[in-house]
Amino acid sequence: MQAWLSPKQLPNLITGLRILLVWPIVSMILERRFDWALGLFFLAGASDALDGFLAKHFGWISRLGSLLDPLADKLLMIGGYLASAWVGLLPGWLAGLVVGRDLLLVLGGSAYYWLLHPFEGQPTWTSKFNTLCQIVLLLAVFWHHGFKALPELWLSGLIYLVAATTIISGVQYVLLWGRYLFSEIGRRPKRS
């Protein structure tokens, strides 16, 4: 119990709170309270920035945090995209693409971990850009429906940008981790 009271655990606690925000955000989207969804989504983003800053600045990086942080981000994106597609804010095919890519990454990473060994997965710049685009699209959609209409061309452009970056980053991960996998298998001693 003492370990959880340590300041080193503060980033993990903040990440846990971000995970708890997923349901209220999804609920606000489903209730068409896009102003509240936008506010809670900003709060989740601020908590992500805060826990990242604390972990890096004070060296409070932990194995648990390295697992919880991307999980929180994935849950937030998957929940936001599925709920937004459900109420008609975003096309269903886009939500399917975003969720499918994330499931592919989680399943591929888990298989790699269980079949070979633990690894420290670092996001590629393409993946970081994709995440940024996904976040910007959700914020734009919430703003558009909760406060003031944005030009439809902007929203359409963002939808296709998210689709393109999702596909590109997904293919990049499959190729990258496929290469790692075959390299690892090639280094294993052959059984007689």
Kinemage of the C-alpha trace (Angstrom):
@kinemage 1
@onewidth
@group {chain A} dominant
@subgroup {mainchain}
@vectorlist {calphas} color= white
{ca met a 1} P 0.000 0.000 0.000
{ca gln a 2} L 2.902 2.330 0.801
{ca ala a 3} L 4.146 2.159 -2.821
{ca trp a 4} L 0.849 3.635 -4.110
{ca leu a 5} L 1.251 6.642 -1.825
{ca ser a 6} L 4.594 7.501 -3.407
{ca pro a 7} L 4.741 10.623 -5.629
{ca lys a 8} L 6.234 8.348 -8.309
{ca gln a 9} L 2.759 6.851 -8.741
{ca leu a 10} L 1.094 10.205 -9.483
{ca pro a 11} L 1.352 9.802 -13.293
{ca asn a 12} L -0.256 6.355 -13.024
{ca leu a 13} L -3.079 7.708 -10.866
{ca ile a 14} L -3.715 10.521 -13.364
{ca thr a 15} L -3.747 7.963 -16.179
{ca gly a 16} L -6.245 5.892 -14.187
{ca leu a 17} L -8.474 8.940 -13.868
{ca arg a 18} L -8.224 9.420 -17.645
{ca ile a 19} L -9.433 5.848 -18.130
{ca leu a 20} L -12.379 6.652 -15.841
{ca leu a 21} L -13.241 9.646 -18.076
{ca val a 22} L -13.879 7.394 -21.083
{ca trp a 23} L -17.384 6.401 -19.971
{ca pro a 24} L -18.598 9.964 -19.213
{ca ile a 25} L -17.260 11.134 -22.588
{ca val a 26} L -18.995 8.292 -24.414
{ca ser a 27} L -22.187 8.970 -22.430
{ca met a 28} L -22.148 12.668 -23.348
{ca ile a 29} L -21.704 11.792 -27.033
{ca leu a 30} L -24.567 9.297 -26.913
{ca glu a 31} L -26.759 11.872 -25.144
{ca arg a 32} L -25.760 14.419 -27.820
{ca arg a 33} L -24.220 16.724 -25.218
{ca phe a 34} L -21.334 17.617 -27.484
{ca asp a 35} L -20.371 20.677 -25.446
{ca trp a 36} L -19.789 18.442 -22.416
{ca ala a 37} L -18.064 15.803 -24.546
{ca leu a 38} L -15.688 18.498 -25.810
{ca gly a 39} L -14.933 19.731 -22.275
{ca leu a 40} L -14.325 16.236 -20.910
{ca phe a 41} L -12.212 15.354 -23.937
{ca phe a 42} L -10.063 18.455 -23.291
{ca leu a 43} L -9.763 17.411 -19.644
{ca ala a 44} L -8.614 13.940 -20.721
{ca gly a 45} L -6.068 15.520 -23.074
{ca ala a 46} L -4.774 17.800 -20.331
{ca ser a 47} L -4.401 14.817 -17.997
{ca asp a 48} L -2.442 12.991 -20.700
{ca ala a 49} L -0.084 15.955 -21.052
{ca leu a 50} L 0.245 16.283 -17.262
{ca asp a 51} L 1.039 12.627 -16.559
{ca gly a 52} L 3.538 12.599 -19.433
{ca phe a 53} L 5.227 15.736 -18.129
{ca leu a 54} L 5.451 14.407 -14.559
{ca ala a 55} L 6.799 11.036 -15.688
{ca lys a 56} L 9.498 12.547 -17.905
{ca his a 57} L 10.420 15.611 -15.840
{ca phe a 58} L 10.748 13.803 -12.525
{ca gly a 59} L 11.799 10.417 -13.892
{ca trp a 60} L 8.618 8.809 -12.556
{ca ile a 61} L 8.461 6.378 -15.458
{ca ser a 62} L 7.221 2.900 -14.633
{ca arg a 63} L 6.391 -0.318 -16.457
{ca leu a 64} L 2.779 0.052 -15.294
{ca gly a 65} L 2.643 3.577 -16.711
{ca ser a 66} L 4.094 2.441 -20.027
{ca leu a 67} L 1.172 -0.006 -20.296
{ca leu a 68} L -1.615 2.168 -18.824
{ca asp a 69} L -0.906 5.324 -20.842
{ca pro a 70} L -1.379 3.829 -24.327
{ca leu a 71} L -4.328 1.785 -23.022
{ca ala a 72} L -6.006 4.980 -21.817
{ca asp a 73} L -5.381 6.633 -25.191
{ca lys a 74} L -6.742 3.637 -27.107
{ca leu a 75} L -9.866 3.412 -24.929
{ca leu a 76} L -10.499 7.126 -25.371
{ca met a 77} L -10.116 6.974 -29.160
{ca ile a 78} L -12.110 3.763 -29.584
{ca gly a 79} L -14.907 5.006 -27.316
{ca gly a 80} L -14.978 8.428 -28.966
{ca tyr a 81} L -15.030 7.070 -32.514
{ca leu a 82} L -17.579 4.316 -31.885
{ca ala a 83} L -19.961 6.650 -30.038
{ca ser a 84} L -19.534 9.383 -32.669
{ca ala a 85} L -20.296 6.925 -35.451
{ca trp a 86} L -23.284 5.549 -33.506
{ca val a 87} L -24.950 8.993 -33.331
{ca gly a 88} L -24.024 9.839 -36.925
{ca leu a 89} L -21.270 12.389 -36.343
{ca leu a 90} L -18.693 10.280 -38.174
{ca pro a 91} L -19.007 7.613 -40.854
{ca gly a 92} L -19.164 4.053 -39.550
{ca trp a 93} L -16.423 2.944 -41.950
{ca leu a 94} L -14.022 5.451 -40.348
{ca ala a 95} L -14.785 4.200 -36.835
{ca gly a 96} L -14.276 0.647 -38.111
{ca leu a 97} L -10.933 1.614 -39.610
{ca val a 98} L -9.720 3.321 -36.401
{ca val a 99} L -10.887 0.484 -34.154
{ca gly a 100} L -9.587 -2.188 -36.550
{ca arg a 101} L -6.120 -0.648 -36.637
{ca asp a 102} L -5.982 -0.396 -32.857
{ca leu a 103} L -7.141 -3.988 -32.421
{ca leu a 104} L -4.537 -5.118 -34.959
{ca leu a 105} L -1.810 -3.318 -32.998
{ca val a 106} L -2.936 -4.685 -29.642
{ca leu a 107} L -3.294 -8.249 -30.910
{ca gly a 108} L -0.002 -8.102 -32.822
{ca gly a 109} L 1.864 -6.640 -29.863
{ca ser a 110} L 0.357 -9.205 -27.503
{ca ala a 111} L 1.276 -12.072 -29.823
{ca tyr a 112} L 4.829 -10.762 -30.108
{ca tyr a 113} L 5.064 -10.445 -26.323
{ca trp a 114} L 3.705 -13.925 -25.603
{ca leu a 115} L 5.433 -15.781 -28.458
{ca leu a 116} L 8.853 -14.141 -28.233
{ca his a 117} L 9.591 -11.758 -25.379
{ca pro a 118} L 8.643 -8.431 -23.794
{ca phe a 119} L 9.478 -5.334 -25.797
{ca glu a 120} L 9.390 -1.598 -25.434
{ca gly a 121} L 7.112 -0.456 -28.228
{ca gln a 122} L 7.823 3.077 -29.328
{ca pro a 123} L 5.266 4.834 -31.521
{ca thr a 124} L 6.443 5.873 -34.971
{ca trp a 125} L 6.139 9.486 -36.126
{ca thr a 126} L 3.385 8.345 -38.515
{ca ser a 127} L 1.456 6.861 -35.602
{ca lys a 128} L 1.900 10.025 -33.537
{ca phe a 129} L 0.641 12.118 -36.465
{ca asn a 130} L -2.301 9.739 -36.889
{ca thr a 131} L -3.215 10.099 -33.204
{ca leu a 132} L -3.007 13.888 -33.508
{ca cys a 133} L -5.295 13.797 -36.560
{ca gln a 134} L -7.771 11.525 -34.762
{ca ile a 135} L -7.887 13.884 -31.782
{ca val a 136} L -8.274 16.991 -33.949
{ca leu a 137} L -11.147 15.370 -35.858
{ca leu a 138} L -13.029 14.480 -32.670
{ca leu a 139} L -12.500 17.978 -31.256
{ca ala a 140} L -13.644 19.540 -34.542
{ca val a 141} L -16.761 17.359 -34.677
{ca phe a 142} L -17.674 18.136 -31.063
{ca trp a 143} L -17.112 21.847 -31.673
{ca his a 144} L -19.127 21.715 -34.931
{ca his a 145} L -22.129 20.089 -33.271
{ca gly a 146} L -21.799 21.618 -29.800
{ca phe a 147} L -20.939 25.248 -30.480
{ca lys a 148} L -20.458 26.597 -33.992
{ca ala a 149} L -20.617 24.971 -37.396
{ca leu a 150} L -17.305 24.525 -39.195
{ca pro a 151} L -16.999 24.407 -42.990
{ca glu a 152} L -18.025 20.969 -44.256
{ca leu a 153} L -14.917 20.890 -46.442
{ca trp a 154} L -12.730 21.039 -43.309
{ca leu a 155} L -14.562 18.170 -41.674
{ca ser a 156} L -14.484 16.063 -44.858
{ca gly a 157} L -10.773 16.794 -45.270
{ca leu a 158} L -10.105 15.747 -41.675
{ca ile a 159} L -12.116 12.537 -42.125
{ca tyr a 160} L -10.056 11.513 -45.158
{ca leu a 161} L -6.805 12.604 -43.500
{ca val a 162} L -7.609 10.378 -40.504
{ca ala a 163} L -8.494 7.512 -42.842
{ca ala a 164} L -5.243 7.875 -44.800
{ca thr a 165} L -2.992 8.198 -41.743
{ca thr a 166} L -4.764 5.288 -40.040
{ca ile a 167} L -4.129 3.023 -43.033
{ca ile a 168} L -0.539 4.202 -43.520
{ca ser a 169} L 0.409 3.833 -39.856
{ca gly a 170} L -1.308 0.431 -39.645
{ca val a 171} L 0.574 -0.870 -42.684
{ca gln a 172} L 3.808 0.619 -41.336
{ca tyr a 173} L 3.391 -1.230 -38.027
{ca val a 174} L 2.580 -4.527 -39.753
{ca leu a 175} L 5.705 -4.235 -41.912
{ca leu a 176} L 7.928 -3.062 -39.043
{ca trp a 177} L 6.818 -5.684 -36.524
{ca gly a 178} L 6.721 -8.358 -39.198
{ca arg a 179} L 10.365 -7.620 -39.935
{ca tyr a 180} L 11.199 -7.793 -36.205
{ca leu a 181} L 9.325 -11.070 -35.876
{ca phe a 182} L 11.109 -12.771 -38.781
{ca ser a 183} L 14.439 -11.407 -37.574
{ca glu a 184} L 13.820 -12.868 -34.089
{ca ile a 185} L 12.727 -16.213 -35.490
{ca gly a 186} L 15.815 -16.293 -37.729
{ca arg a 187} L 18.111 -15.771 -34.721
{ca arg a 188} L 16.651 -18.640 -32.721
{ca pro a 189} L 18.814 -21.777 -32.609
{ca lys a 190} L 17.506 -24.574 -34.788
{ca arg a 191} L 16.403 -27.753 -33.026
{ca ser a 192} L 18.006 -31.020 -34.149
